[in-house]
């Protein structure tokens, strides 16, 4: 499939299996942008200031998000913490809204201070998750020093340092579905491939676009895991289109107020991509093809749709819901597809809340991006748009 001259493409809705929607005024600003980015399904991260550690909290958060974006299916997750007991895991499995449990190593990223310091302590929880079918989501970084003292060099190697933990968890719990989230290195790609079919990886749009030089030159490109080398970026691009189904999209869109990025030292970690998530992925593939990193023969529509939509839904067993769940999901999603078109649109310098108190600077601000329109479910593929 030749992407270099692509001016329009119709796709199924994107499923984003890793996004941060925050709370309060920030949530009010960013949650409605999910569909702007072409997504109808998102896995919501639980690392709020007060982490989501119970099904009751997840239900309340789910209700707030549905109020703001009623056409989105929100898959909730719990924050691995001593309060997440085996009983809570059983309750989560019956909730029909909780699909995963997120393991944050303590201190490695935003709101991870209450994260995990001793993984083996949670082995009974993992055993329960394996039994009931919940997914373990891994923030795969391990610092060789205290996180607050970490340098760029330490961050470069943090994912590689974590990979022995991935292999150990997969060996101890072979039937536990595990996702190594926001894979950022060639070593991470290779590790996911080496594991069995119950281990998958998500890849972000910003890691498909950037390298360590981009992160060091612009605070709005700074994220965790940090962008790595050109070779790592190349490995991610190829993994995203390799047709193996081992990798699928997770934006890790992480909005922060402009002050937290531009006026704090160190800057808050995270790239905001939600309103342009699908277009950014397609743009990264186009750029890689124009550079000769991937050939038109190595990229198919099936691979693109698999990465952006199908592989993640299959792994999370979205298609294997009970009839009443399927009916509820169908009622929530009113569109059958999206269309991307090159019209000269550029990503704005920032987005602001209506009162101007919250301002967020997007990743690749000022750069051209394909425009996105939702298609009417009855005429997917025709010339008529849903408005």
C-alpha positions as CSV (number, residue, x, y, z in Angstrom):
1,X,0.0,0.0,0.0
2,X,1.6,3.3,-1.1
3,X,1.1,5.9,1.6
4,X,3.4,8.6,0.3
5,X,0.7,10.0,-2.1
6,X,-2.2,9.2,0.1
7,X,-4.8,12.1,0.3
8,X,-7.8,10.3,1.7
9,X,-8.5,7.0,3.5
10,X,-11.5,5.5,5.2
11,X,-10.9,3.4,8.3
12,X,-12.9,1.7,11.1
13,X,-13.0,3.7,14.3
14,X,-9.7,3.6,16.3
15,X,-9.5,1.9,19.6
16,X,-7.0,3.5,22.0
17,X,-5.8,1.1,24.7
18,X,-4.0,3.6,26.9
19,X,-5.1,7.2,27.5
20,X,-5.0,9.7,30.4
21,X,-8.2,11.7,30.8
22,X,-7.3,13.3,34.2
23,X,-10.0,14.8,36.4
24,X,-11.8,18.0,37.1
25,X,-11.3,20.9,34.6
26,X,-8.7,19.0,32.6
27,X,-11.0,16.1,32.2
28,X,-13.8,18.4,31.0
29,X,-11.4,19.8,28.4
30,X,-9.8,16.6,27.0
31,X,-12.5,13.9,27.3
32,X,-14.6,15.3,24.4
33,X,-11.6,15.3,22.1
34,X,-11.5,11.4,22.1
35,X,-13.9,11.3,19.1
36,X,-12.1,14.2,17.5
37,X,-9.1,11.9,17.2
38,X,-11.2,9.1,15.6
39,X,-11.5,6.8,18.7
40,X,-14.7,5.2,19.8
41,X,-13.1,3.0,22.5
42,X,-10.5,3.9,25.1
43,X,-8.8,2.1,28.0
44,X,-8.6,4.8,30.7
45,X,-5.6,5.0,33.0
46,X,-6.2,5.0,36.8
47,X,-3.3,7.2,38.0
48,X,-5.4,10.2,39.2
49,X,-4.2,12.2,42.2
50,X,-6.3,9.8,44.2
51,X,-5.7,6.5,42.3
52,X,-8.5,4.4,41.2
53,X,-8.1,1.3,43.4
54,X,-11.7,0.0,43.7
55,X,-14.5,-0.9,41.4
56,X,-16.7,1.7,43.1
57,X,-14.2,4.4,42.2
58,X,-14.0,3.1,38.6
59,X,-17.8,3.2,38.3
60,X,-18.0,6.8,39.5
61,X,-15.2,7.9,37.1
62,X,-16.8,6.0,34.3
63,X,-20.0,7.9,34.9
64,X,-18.2,11.2,34.8
65,X,-16.5,10.3,31.5
66,X,-19.7,9.0,29.9
67,X,-21.4,12.4,30.7
68,X,-18.7,14.2,28.7
69,X,-18.3,11.7,25.8
70,X,-21.5,9.6,25.5
71,X,-20.5,8.1,22.2
72,X,-17.3,6.6,23.6
73,X,-16.9,3.2,25.2
74,X,-14.7,3.6,28.3
75,X,-12.8,0.5,29.5
76,X,-11.7,1.2,33.0
77,X,-8.6,0.0,34.9
78,X,-7.5,-0.3,38.5
79,X,-4.2,1.0,40.0
80,X,-2.2,-1.9,41.5
81,X,-2.0,-1.1,45.2
82,X,-2.4,-2.9,48.5
83,X,-6.1,-2.1,48.4
84,X,-6.6,-4.1,45.2
85,X,-7.2,-7.5,46.9
86,X,-8.2,-10.8,45.3
87,X,-11.8,-10.0,46.3
88,X,-11.6,-6.7,44.5
89,X,-10.3,-8.6,41.4
90,X,-13.4,-10.9,41.5
91,X,-15.6,-7.9,41.8
92,X,-13.8,-6.1,38.9
93,X,-14.3,-9.2,36.6
94,X,-18.0,-9.0,37.2
95,X,-18.3,-5.3,36.7
96,X,-18.4,-5.3,32.9
97,X,-16.4,-2.0,32.9
98,X,-13.0,-2.9,34.4
99,X,-10.8,-4.6,31.9
100,X,-7.3,-4.3,33.4
101,X,-5.1,-3.6,36.4
102,X,-2.2,-1.2,35.9
103,X,1.2,-1.8,37.5
104,X,3.2,1.4,38.0
105,X,6.7,0.9,39.5
106,X,6.8,3.4,42.4
107,X,7.9,6.9,41.3
108,X,8.6,6.3,37.7
109,X,5.9,8.6,36.2
110,X,3.0,10.9,37.0
111,X,1.1,10.0,40.2
112,X,3.0,6.8,40.6
113,X,4.3,7.5,44.2
114,X,1.9,4.8,45.5
115,X,3.0,2.3,42.9
116,X,4.6,-1.1,43.3
117,X,7.9,-1.6,45.2
118,X,7.7,-5.4,45.5
119,X,6.1,-7.2,42.6
120,X,6.1,-10.6,44.4
121,X,3.8,-9.2,47.0
122,X,1.1,-9.1,44.3
123,X,1.4,-12.7,43.1
124,X,-1.9,-13.7,44.7
125,X,-3.6,-10.8,42.8
126,X,-2.0,-11.9,39.6
127,X,-3.2,-15.5,40.2
128,X,-6.7,-14.2,40.7
129,X,-6.4,-12.0,37.5
130,X,-5.2,-15.0,35.6
131,X,-8.2,-17.0,36.8
132,X,-10.9,-14.4,36.0
133,X,-9.4,-13.1,32.8
134,X,-8.3,-9.5,33.6
135,X,-5.4,-8.0,31.8
136,X,-2.2,-6.8,33.6
137,X,-1.0,-3.5,32.1
138,X,2.7,-2.8,32.7
139,X,4.4,0.5,32.8
140,X,7.6,-1.1,31.8
141,X,10.4,1.0,33.4
142,X,12.8,0.3,36.1
143,X,15.3,2.9,37.2
144,X,18.9,2.0,38.3
145,X,18.7,4.9,40.8
146,X,16.0,6.7,42.8
147,X,13.5,8.1,40.2
148,X,13.9,11.7,41.4
149,X,17.6,11.5,40.8
150,X,17.3,9.9,37.3
151,X,19.2,11.4,34.4
152,X,18.4,11.1,30.7
153,X,20.9,8.3,30.5
154,X,19.0,6.4,33.3
155,X,15.7,7.0,31.5
156,X,17.1,5.7,28.2
157,X,17.8,2.3,29.8
158,X,14.7,2.1,32.1
159,X,12.7,0.0,29.7
160,X,15.5,-2.5,29.1
161,X,16.1,-2.7,32.8
162,X,12.4,-3.7,33.3
163,X,12.3,-6.5,30.7
164,X,13.5,-9.3,33.1
165,X,10.4,-8.6,35.2
166,X,8.2,-9.1,32.1
167,X,9.8,-12.4,31.3
168,X,9.5,-13.5,35.0
169,X,5.8,-12.6,35.2
170,X,5.1,-14.4,32.0
171,X,6.9,-17.5,33.2
172,X,5.1,-17.5,36.6
173,X,1.7,-16.7,35.2
174,X,1.6,-18.1,31.6
175,X,-2.2,-17.7,31.2
176,X,-2.2,-14.1,32.5
177,X,-2.8,-11.7,29.6
178,X,-0.1,-9.0,29.9
179,X,0.4,-5.8,27.9
180,X,3.8,-4.1,27.9
181,X,2.6,-0.5,27.5
182,X,4.1,2.3,25.4
183,X,6.9,0.1,24.1
184,X,9.8,2.5,23.2
185,X,12.8,0.3,22.4
186,X,13.9,-2.4,20.0
187,X,14.6,-4.5,23.0
188,X,11.0,-4.1,24.1
189,X,9.7,-5.0,20.7
190,X,11.9,-8.1,20.7
191,X,10.8,-9.1,24.2
192,X,7.1,-9.0,23.3
193,X,7.8,-11.1,20.3
194,X,9.7,-13.6,22.3
195,X,6.9,-14.1,24.8
196,X,3.8,-16.3,24.1
197,X,0.5,-15.1,22.6
198,X,-0.7,-13.8,26.0
199,X,1.8,-11.0,26.0
200,X,1.3,-8.0,23.7
201,X,2.6,-4.4,23.5
202,X,1.1,-1.0,22.8
203,X,2.8,1.7,20.8
204,X,2.1,5.4,20.9
205,X,1.9,7.9,18.1
206,X,4.7,10.1,19.6
207,X,7.1,7.2,19.8
208,X,6.5,6.6,16.1
209,X,7.5,10.2,15.4
210,X,10.2,11.1,17.8
211,X,13.7,10.4,19.1
212,X,15.7,11.4,22.2
213,X,16.9,14.6,20.4
214,X,13.3,15.7,20.0
215,X,12.6,15.1,23.7
216,X,15.7,17.0,24.7
217,X,15.0,20.0,22.4
218,X,11.3,20.6,23.4
219,X,9.6,20.1,26.7
220,X,6.4,19.4,25.0
221,X,8.0,16.3,23.5
222,X,9.2,15.0,26.9
223,X,7.4,11.9,28.0
224,X,8.0,8.7,30.0
225,X,9.2,6.4,28.7
226,X,11.4,8.9,27.0
227,X,11.8,8.7,23.2
228,X,14.8,6.7,22.3
229,X,17.1,6.3,19.2
230,X,16.4,6.3,15.5
231,X,16.9,2.5,15.5
232,X,14.3,2.2,18.3
233,X,11.9,4.3,16.3
234,X,12.4,2.2,13.2
235,X,11.7,-1.0,15.2
236,X,8.5,0.5,16.5
237,X,7.3,1.6,13.0
238,X,8.0,-1.9,11.6
239,X,6.3,-3.6,14.6
240,X,3.2,-1.5,14.2
241,X,2.7,-2.7,10.6
242,X,4.1,-6.3,10.8
243,X,0.7,-8.1,10.7
244,X,1.6,-10.2,13.7
245,X,-1.1,-8.8,16.0
246,X,1.4,-8.6,18.8
247,X,1.2,-4.8,18.9
248,X,-1.7,-2.4,18.9
249,X,-2.3,1.3,19.5
250,X,-2.2,2.9,22.9
251,X,-1.8,6.7,22.6
252,X,-0.6,7.4,26.1
253,X,-2.0,10.8,25.5
254,X,-1.1,12.7,28.7
255,X,-2.3,16.3,29.0
256,X,-0.6,18.7,31.4
257,X,-1.3,22.4,32.0
258,X,1.2,24.5,30.0
259,X,2.8,25.7,33.3
260,X,3.6,22.1,34.3
261,X,5.6,21.6,31.1
262,X,7.1,25.0,30.5
263,X,7.6,26.5,33.9
264,X,8.6,23.5,36.1
265,X,11.9,21.7,36.5
266,X,11.8,18.9,35.7
267,X,8.9,19.3,33.3
268,X,5.9,17.1,33.7
269,X,6.2,13.9,31.5
270,X,3.6,13.4,28.8
271,X,2.7,14.2,25.2
272,X,-0.9,15.3,24.4
273,X,-2.1,13.7,21.2
274,X,-5.7,12.7,21.8
275,X,-7.5,15.0,19.3
276,X,-5.2,13.9,16.4
277,X,-4.3,10.4,17.5
278,X,-5.3,8.5,14.4
279,X,-4.0,11.2,12.0
280,X,-0.6,11.2,13.8
281,X,-0.2,7.4,13.4
282,X,-1.1,7.5,9.7
283,X,1.3,10.5,9.3
284,X,4.1,8.6,11.0
285,X,3.6,5.7,8.6
286,X,3.7,8.1,5.7
287,X,6.8,9.7,6.9
288,X,8.5,6.4,7.4
289,X,7.6,5.3,3.9
290,X,8.9,8.5,2.4
291,X,12.2,7.9,4.3
292,X,12.4,4.3,2.9
293,X,12.1,2.7,6.4
294,X,9.1,0.7,5.2
295,X,8.1,-0.2,1.7
296,X,4.7,-0.1,0.1
297,X,4.8,-3.9,-0.1
298,X,5.3,-4.2,3.6
299,X,2.2,-2.1,4.6
300,X,-1.3,-3.3,4.0
301,X,-4.7,-1.8,4.8
302,X,-5.3,-5.0,7.0
303,X,-2.1,-4.2,9.0
304,X,-3.1,-0.5,9.5
305,X,-6.7,-1.5,10.6
306,X,-5.3,-4.2,12.8
307,X,-2.9,-1.9,14.6
308,X,-5.4,0.9,15.1
309,X,-8.6,-1.0,15.7
310,X,-8.8,-4.8,15.5
311,X,-5.8,-6.3,17.4
312,X,-6.5,-4.6,20.7
313,X,-10.2,-5.3,20.6
314,X,-9.5,-9.0,20.0
315,X,-6.9,-9.2,22.8
316,X,-9.2,-7.5,25.3
317,X,-12.1,-9.8,24.1
318,X,-14.3,-6.8,23.3
319,X,-16.0,-9.0,20.6
320,X,-16.7,-11.7,23.2
321,X,-19.1,-9.8,25.4
322,X,-22.4,-11.0,26.6
323,X,-25.5,-10.0,24.5
324,X,-26.6,-7.3,26.9
325,X,-23.0,-5.8,26.9
326,X,-23.0,-5.8,23.1
327,X,-26.4,-4.0,23.0
328,X,-25.1,-1.3,25.3
329,X,-22.0,-0.8,23.3
330,X,-23.9,-0.6,20.1
331,X,-26.2,2.0,21.5
332,X,-23.2,4.1,22.6
333,X,-21.4,4.1,19.3
334,X,-23.3,5.7,16.5
335,X,-20.7,5.7,13.8
336,X,-19.3,3.0,11.5
337,X,-16.0,4.6,10.4
338,X,-13.8,7.6,9.9
339,X,-12.3,9.4,6.9
340,X,-8.9,11.1,6.9
341,X,-8.3,13.7,4.2
342,X,-5.4,15.9,3.5
343,X,-6.8,19.5,3.6
344,X,-3.9,21.5,4.9
345,X,-5.1,21.4,8.6
346,X,-2.4,22.1,11.1
347,X,-2.3,21.2,14.8
348,X,-2.9,24.4,16.9
349,X,-0.4,25.9,19.2
350,X,-2.6,25.0,22.2
351,X,-6.1,24.2,23.3
352,X,-7.9,26.0,26.1
353,X,-10.8,25.5,28.4
354,X,-13.8,27.9,27.8
355,X,-12.8,30.0,30.8
356,X,-9.1,30.1,29.6
357,X,-7.8,28.7,32.9
358,X,-6.6,25.4,31.4
359,X,-4.2,25.5,28.5
360,X,-2.6,22.4,26.9
361,X,0.1,22.4,24.2
362,X,-0.2,19.4,21.8
363,X,2.5,17.2,20.4
364,X,3.7,18.4,16.9
365,X,2.0,21.8,17.3
366,X,2.0,23.7,14.1
367,X,2.6,20.7,11.9
368,X,0.3,19.6,9.1
369,X,-2.1,16.7,9.9
370,X,-4.8,14.9,8.0
371,X,-8.4,16.1,8.8
372,X,-10.7,13.6,10.3
373,X,-14.5,13.2,9.8
374,X,-16.9,10.6,11.1
375,X,-18.9,8.7,8.6
376,X,-22.6,7.8,8.9
377,X,-23.0,4.2,9.9
378,X,-25.4,3.6,7.1
379,X,-23.1,4.9,4.3
380,X,-19.6,3.9,5.4
381,X,-17.4,4.3,2.4
382,X,-19.7,6.7,0.5
383,X,-19.4,10.4,0.0
384,X,-21.8,11.4,2.7
385,X,-20.5,12.4,6.1
386,X,-22.0,12.1,9.5
387,X,-22.7,15.6,11.0
